[in-house]
């Protein structure tokens, strides 16, 4: 079983970061009141599909993770290996350590961030 989990993690980590962030928010151009183009980026929605490194980079999201997990995820010995993954990607590889209830709490906390 460990070999399978290790192979699955390696396979997921082998996916280029650009492919994992295909759903990234891009700026949109709008005409300003003076007729010039302005660039605005819509607010990014943080979800269980957001890579860990993006969640940790957001202070409010990081606070949610710290509260729900009762630990600093960046101190996890595997953080550097999993930071490009989302909680939805990590859960099946966690051997039950990330329960549905834990993910639900994280998801609710992230959804509450404005």
N, CA and C atoms as a LAMMPS dump frame, in Angstrom:
ITEM: TIMESTEP
0
ITEM: NUMBER OF ATOMS
342
ITEM: BOX BOUNDS ff ff ff
-5.0000000000000000e+02 5.0000000000000000e+02
-5.0000000000000000e+02 5.0000000000000000e+02
-5.0000000000000000e+02 5.0000000000000000e+02
ITEM: ATOMS id mol type element x y z
1 1 1 N 0.827 -1.194 0
2 1 2 C 0 0 0
3 1 3 C 0.865 1.249 0
4 2 1 N 1.97 1.23 0.774
5 2 2 C 2.842 2.398 0.816
6 2 3 C 3.424 2.687 -0.555
7 3 1 N 3.762 1.632 -1.298
8 3 2 C 4.316 1.815 -2.633
9 3 3 C 3.309 2.497 -3.53
10 4 1 N 2.043 2.088 -3.433
11 4 2 C 1.001 2.712 -4.235
12 4 3 C 0.831 4.18 -3.883
13 5 1 N 0.782 4.49 -2.594
14 5 2 C 0.628 5.878 -2.159
15 5 3 C 1.81 6.709 -2.629
16 6 1 N 3.025 6.168 -2.482
17 6 2 C 4.212 6.891 -2.924
18 6 3 C 4.172 7.11 -4.429
19 7 1 N 3.801 6.092 -5.186
20 7 2 C 3.713 6.227 -6.642
21 7 3 C 2.652 7.253 -7.026
22 8 1 N 1.535 7.27 -6.292
23 8 2 C 0.469 8.233 -6.59
24 8 3 C 0.935 9.656 -6.312
25 9 1 N 1.646 9.851 -5.215
26 9 2 C 2.149 11.188 -4.893
27 9 3 C 3.15 11.633 -5.949
28 10 1 N 4.047 10.749 -6.349
29 10 2 C 5.032 11.097 -7.375
30 10 3 C 4.329 11.437 -8.681
31 11 1 N 3.306 10.68 -9.045
32 11 2 C 2.581 10.953 -10.285
33 11 3 C 1.902 12.312 -10.236
34 12 1 N 1.313 12.639 -9.096
35 12 2 C 0.638 13.934 -8.973
36 12 3 C 1.647 15.069 -8.99
37 13 1 N 2.77 14.874 -8.309
38 13 2 C 3.792 15.919 -8.261
39 13 3 C 4.45 16.122 -9.621
40 14 1 N 4.388 15.127 -10.49
41 14 2 C 5.013 15.242 -11.799
42 14 3 C 4.215 16.127 -12.74
43 15 1 N 2.957 16.399 -12.418
44 15 2 C 2.139 17.268 -13.256
45 15 3 C 2.672 18.69 -13.142
46 16 1 N 2.951 19.335 -14.28
47 16 2 C 3.481 20.703 -14.217
48 16 3 C 2.556 21.642 -13.46
49 17 1 N 3.153 22.576 -12.749
50 17 2 C 2.377 23.538 -11.962
51 17 3 C 1.417 24.32 -12.837
52 18 1 N 1.802 24.615 -14.063
53 18 2 C 0.927 25.368 -14.965
54 18 3 C -0.366 24.605 -15.23
55 19 1 N -0.273 23.298 -15.364
56 19 2 C -1.469 22.499 -15.611
57 19 3 C -2.363 22.472 -14.383
58 20 1 N -1.764 22.459 -13.189
59 20 2 C -2.559 22.428 -11.97
60 20 3 C -3.253 23.758 -11.724
61 21 1 N -2.676 24.826 -12.248
62 21 2 C -3.253 26.141 -12.023
63 21 3 C -4.03 26.626 -13.238
64 22 1 N -4.499 25.711 -14.075
65 22 2 C -5.216 26.078 -15.288
66 22 3 C -6.436 26.932 -14.967
67 23 1 N -6.989 26.768 -13.794
68 23 2 C -8.161 27.544 -13.417
69 23 3 C -7.81 28.85 -12.724
70 24 1 N -6.571 29.285 -12.816
71 24 2 C -6.145 30.513 -12.138
72 24 3 C -6.904 31.725 -12.67
73 25 1 N -7.118 32.677 -11.811
74 25 2 C -7.816 33.9 -12.177
75 25 3 C -6.877 34.795 -12.96
76 26 1 N -7.359 35.309 -14.075
77 26 2 C -6.569 36.232 -14.873
78 26 3 C -7.24 37.587 -14.874
79 27 1 N -6.456 38.661 -14.978
80 27 2 C -7.043 39.99 -14.983
81 27 3 C -7.933 40.195 -16.197
82 28 1 N -8.947 41.022 -16.034
83 28 2 C -9.809 41.362 -17.159
84 28 3 C -9.72 42.859 -17.401
85 29 1 N -9.79 43.234 -18.657
86 29 2 C -9.698 44.652 -19.016
87 29 3 C -11.108 45.225 -19.097
88 30 1 N -11.322 46.358 -18.487
89 30 2 C -12.6 47.061 -18.518
90 30 3 C -12.339 48.513 -18.873
91 31 1 N -13.316 49.148 -19.47
92 31 2 C -13.171 50.557 -19.775
93 31 3 C -13.48 51.372 -18.528
94 32 1 N -12.58 52.271 -18.176
95 32 2 C -12.786 53.139 -17.033
96 32 3 C -13.731 54.269 -17.39
97 33 1 N -14.106 55.072 -16.433
98 33 2 C -15.051 56.16 -16.66
99 33 3 C -14.499 57.218 -17.604
100 34 1 N -13.156 57.308 -17.725
101 34 2 C -12.566 58.279 -18.633
102 34 3 C -12.26 57.672 -19.999
103 35 1 N -12.725 56.431 -20.24
104 35 2 C -12.533 55.799 -21.535
105 35 3 C -11.244 55.008 -21.658
106 36 1 N -10.372 55.101 -20.653
107 36 2 C -9.13 54.338 -20.718
108 36 3 C -9.363 52.935 -20.159
109 37 1 N -8.542 52.024 -20.588
110 37 2 C -8.676 50.644 -20.12
111 37 3 C -8.089 50.522 -18.712
112 38 1 N -8.795 49.823 -17.883
113 38 2 C -8.296 49.538 -16.539
114 38 3 C -8.234 48.026 -16.385
115 39 1 N -7.331 47.573 -15.583
116 39 2 C -7.204 46.145 -15.346
117 39 3 C -7.611 45.86 -13.913
118 40 1 N -8.557 44.953 -13.777
119 40 2 C -8.986 44.546 -12.452
120 40 3 C -8.973 43.031 -12.404
121 41 1 N -8.581 42.496 -11.296
122 41 2 C -8.594 41.056 -11.108
123 41 3 C -9.757 40.705 -10.194
124 42 1 N -10.64 39.834 -10.656
125 42 2 C -11.729 39.421 -9.779
126 42 3 C -11.153 38.739 -8.538
127 43 1 N -11.891 38.824 -7.451
128 43 2 C -11.434 38.199 -6.211
129 43 3 C -11.314 36.688 -6.426
130 44 1 N -10.181 36.146 -6.066
131 44 2 C -9.971 34.712 -6.211
132 44 3 C -10.743 33.983 -5.121
133 45 1 N -11.424 32.933 -5.5
134 45 2 C -12.152 32.128 -4.543
135 45 3 C -11.236 31.036 -4.026
136 46 1 N -11.134 30.936 -2.736
137 46 2 C -10.304 29.914 -2.109
138 46 3 C -11.175 28.714 -1.782
139 47 1 N -10.768 27.539 -2.258
140 47 2 C -11.548 26.326 -2.065
141 47 3 C -10.628 25.167 -1.685
142 48 1 N -11.219 24.008 -1.538
143 48 2 C -10.447 22.8 -1.259
144 48 3 C -9.663 22.345 -2.485
145 49 1 N -9.885 22.995 -3.63
146 49 2 C -9.139 22.695 -4.846
147 49 3 C -7.983 23.671 -5.07
148 50 1 N -7.834 24.649 -4.196
149 50 2 C -6.741 25.618 -4.274
150 50 3 C -5.462 24.959 -3.744
151 51 1 N -4.345 25.105 -4.465
152 51 2 C -3.087 24.516 -3.962
153 51 3 C -2.739 25.046 -2.567
154 52 1 N -2.133 24.188 -1.753
155 52 2 C -1.777 24.574 -0.386
156 52 3 C -0.932 25.83 -0.34
157 53 1 N 0.049 25.951 -1.262
158 53 2 C 0.928 27.114 -1.208
159 53 3 C 0.157 28.413 -1.427
160 54 1 N -0.919 28.391 -2.194
161 54 2 C -1.742 29.584 -2.381
162 54 3 C -2.549 29.875 -1.121
163 55 1 N -3.019 28.838 -0.45
164 55 2 C -3.766 29.039 0.795
165 55 3 C -2.853 29.601 1.879
166 56 1 N -1.66 29.061 1.984
167 56 2 C -0.709 29.505 3.004
168 56 3 C -0.263 30.945 2.745
169 57 1 N -0.232 31.351 1.489
170 57 2 C 0.185 32.711 1.141
171 57 3 C -0.867 33.756 1.527
172 58 1 N -2.093 33.321 1.746
173 58 2 C -3.173 34.222 2.138
174 58 3 C -3.307 34.157 3.666
175 59 1 N -3.034 35.263 4.369
176 59 2 C -3.064 35.223 5.846
177 59 3 C -4.393 34.741 6.435
178 60 1 N -5.508 35.113 5.826
179 60 2 C -6.805 34.675 6.356
180 60 3 C -7.003 33.182 6.145
181 61 1 N -6.611 32.684 4.985
182 61 2 C -6.734 31.254 4.71
183 61 3 C -5.792 30.461 5.617
184 62 1 N -4.595 30.981 5.808
185 62 2 C -3.614 30.314 6.681
186 62 3 C -4.167 30.208 8.1
187 63 1 N -4.841 31.254 8.555
188 63 2 C -5.441 31.239 9.894
189 63 3 C -6.522 30.152 9.991
190 64 1 N -7.307 29.986 8.933
191 64 2 C -8.327 28.934 8.91
192 64 3 C -7.652 27.569 9.025
193 65 1 N -6.602 27.352 8.233
194 65 2 C -5.903 26.066 8.259
195 65 3 C -5.323 25.789 9.637
196 66 1 N -4.663 26.793 10.211
197 66 2 C -4.056 26.625 11.534
198 66 3 C -5.109 26.266 12.58
199 67 1 N -6.273 26.923 12.497
200 67 2 C -7.328 26.681 13.475
201 67 3 C -7.933 25.286 13.318
202 68 1 N -8.271 24.916 12.1
203 68 2 C -8.927 23.628 11.879
204 68 3 C -7.96 22.466 12.091
205 69 1 N -6.747 22.589 11.583
206 69 2 C -5.779 21.499 11.689
207 69 3 C -5.074 21.457 13.029
208 70 1 N -5.209 22.514 13.814
209 70 2 C -4.552 22.609 15.119
210 70 3 C -3.034 22.473 14.993
211 71 1 N -2.505 22.933 13.858
212 71 2 C -1.063 22.871 13.615
213 71 3 C -0.732 23.758 12.418
214 72 1 N 0.525 24.114 12.304
215 72 2 C 1.006 24.886 11.164
216 72 3 C 1.391 23.903 10.062
217 73 1 N 0.608 23.881 9
218 73 2 C 0.831 22.9 7.937
219 73 3 C 2.205 23.053 7.284
220 74 1 N 2.763 24.249 7.336
221 74 2 C 4.086 24.446 6.727
222 74 3 C 5.185 23.736 7.512
223 75 1 N 4.877 23.311 8.729
224 75 2 C 5.844 22.573 9.538
225 75 3 C 5.752 21.058 9.315
226 76 1 N 4.788 20.637 8.503
227 76 2 C 4.662 19.229 8.172
228 76 3 C 5.888 18.813 7.373
229 77 1 N 6.523 17.699 7.707
230 77 2 C 7.741 17.293 7.007
231 77 3 C 7.542 17.062 5.498
232 78 1 N 6.306 16.872 5.069
233 78 2 C 6.033 16.639 3.655
234 78 3 C 5.519 17.885 2.936
235 79 1 N 5.492 19.024 3.63
236 79 2 C 4.915 20.231 3.035
237 79 3 C 5.544 20.585 1.687
238 80 1 N 6.841 20.563 1.58
239 80 2 C 7.501 20.929 0.324
240 80 3 C 7.075 20.016 -0.824
241 81 1 N 6.752 18.782 -0.526
242 81 2 C 6.325 17.834 -1.547
243 81 3 C 4.86 18.001 -1.924
244 82 1 N 4.042 18.443 -0.988
245 82 2 C 2.595 18.5 -1.238
246 82 3 C 2.066 19.905 -1.46
247 83 1 N 2.89 20.917 -1.356
248 83 2 C 2.387 22.292 -1.407
249 83 3 C 1.728 22.646 -2.738
250 84 1 N 2.045 21.943 -3.802
251 84 2 C 1.408 22.219 -5.094
252 84 3 C 0.079 21.486 -5.236
253 85 1 N -0.265 20.69 -4.227
254 85 2 C -1.504 19.916 -4.258
255 85 3 C -2.591 20.611 -3.439
256 86 1 N -3.829 20.272 -3.734
257 86 2 C -4.962 20.788 -2.967
258 86 3 C -5.37 19.761 -1.916
259 87 1 N -6.206 20.188 -0.987
260 87 2 C -6.7 19.253 0.031
261 87 3 C -7.494 18.121 -0.621
262 88 1 N -8.243 18.426 -1.678
263 88 2 C -8.997 17.372 -2.357
264 88 3 C -8.066 16.346 -3.007
265 89 1 N -6.883 16.749 -3.405
266 89 2 C -5.913 15.819 -3.973
267 89 3 C -5.184 15.026 -2.882
268 90 1 N -4.958 15.668 -1.761
269 90 2 C -4.201 15.046 -0.678
270 90 3 C -5.038 14.054 0.12
271 91 1 N -6.314 14.346 0.313
272 91 2 C -7.144 13.503 1.181
273 91 3 C -7.08 12.014 0.845
274 92 1 N -7.209 11.614 -0.422
275 92 2 C -7.168 10.169 -0.694
276 92 3 C -5.816 9.524 -0.36
277 93 1 N -4.777 10.319 -0.269
278 93 2 C -3.44 9.809 0.025
279 93 3 C -3.092 9.883 1.506
280 94 1 N -4.022 10.404 2.314
281 94 2 C -3.71 10.686 3.721
282 94 3 C -3.944 9.521 4.672
283 95 1 N -4.346 8.386 4.161
284 95 2 C -4.632 7.23 5.017
285 95 3 C -5.605 7.57 6.142
286 96 1 N -6.617 8.375 5.826
287 96 2 C -7.647 8.71 6.791
288 96 3 C -7.321 9.862 7.726
289 97 1 N -6.128 10.432 7.619
290 97 2 C -5.769 11.533 8.511
291 97 3 C -6.531 12.81 8.188
292 98 1 N -6.961 12.987 6.944
293 98 2 C -7.805 14.127 6.576
294 98 3 C -9.215 13.598 6.352
295 99 1 N -10.039 13.715 7.371
296 99 2 C -11.412 13.192 7.293
297 99 3 C -12.3 14.127 6.479
298 100 1 N -13.448 13.6 6.076
299 100 2 C -14.439 14.424 5.38
300 100 3 C -14.854 15.602 6.262
301 101 1 N -14.98 15.36 7.564
302 101 2 C -15.381 16.419 8.503
303 101 3 C -14.334 17.527 8.562
304 102 1 N -13.062 17.149 8.577
305 102 2 C -11.986 18.149 8.594
306 102 3 C -12.026 18.979 7.32
307 103 1 N -12.181 18.319 6.171
308 103 2 C -12.251 19.062 4.907
309 103 3 C -13.478 19.965 4.862
310 104 1 N -14.57 19.497 5.429
311 104 2 C -15.779 20.326 5.472
312 104 3 C -15.525 21.602 6.276
313 105 1 N -14.86 21.47 7.418
314 105 2 C -14.55 22.639 8.252
315 105 3 C -13.611 23.595 7.526
316 106 1 N -12.6 23.052 6.855
317 106 2 C -11.676 23.91 6.103
318 106 3 C -12.435 24.617 4.985
319 107 1 N -13.261 23.876 4.261
320 107 2 C -14.039 24.464 3.168
321 107 3 C -14.959 25.57 3.637
322 108 1 N -15.602 25.366 4.766
323 108 2 C -16.491 26.4 5.317
324 108 3 C -15.693 27.641 5.729
325 109 1 N -14.544 27.404 6.339
326 109 2 C -13.693 28.54 6.739
327 109 3 C -13.201 29.325 5.542
328 110 1 N -12.811 28.62 4.488
329 110 2 C -12.341 29.314 3.284
330 110 3 C -13.466 30.072 2.604
331 111 1 N -14.66 29.482 2.597
332 111 2 C -15.815 30.139 1.958
333 111 3 C -16.209 31.421 2.685
334 112 1 N -15.896 31.504 3.962
335 112 2 C -16.261 32.676 4.756
336 112 3 C -15.292 33.845 4.534
337 113 1 N -14.17 33.584 3.888
338 113 2 C -13.186 34.655 3.653
339 113 3 C -13.684 35.562 2.552
340 114 1 N -13.671 36.838 2.814
341 114 2 C -14.119 37.835 1.818
342 114 3 C -12.933 38.431 1.116
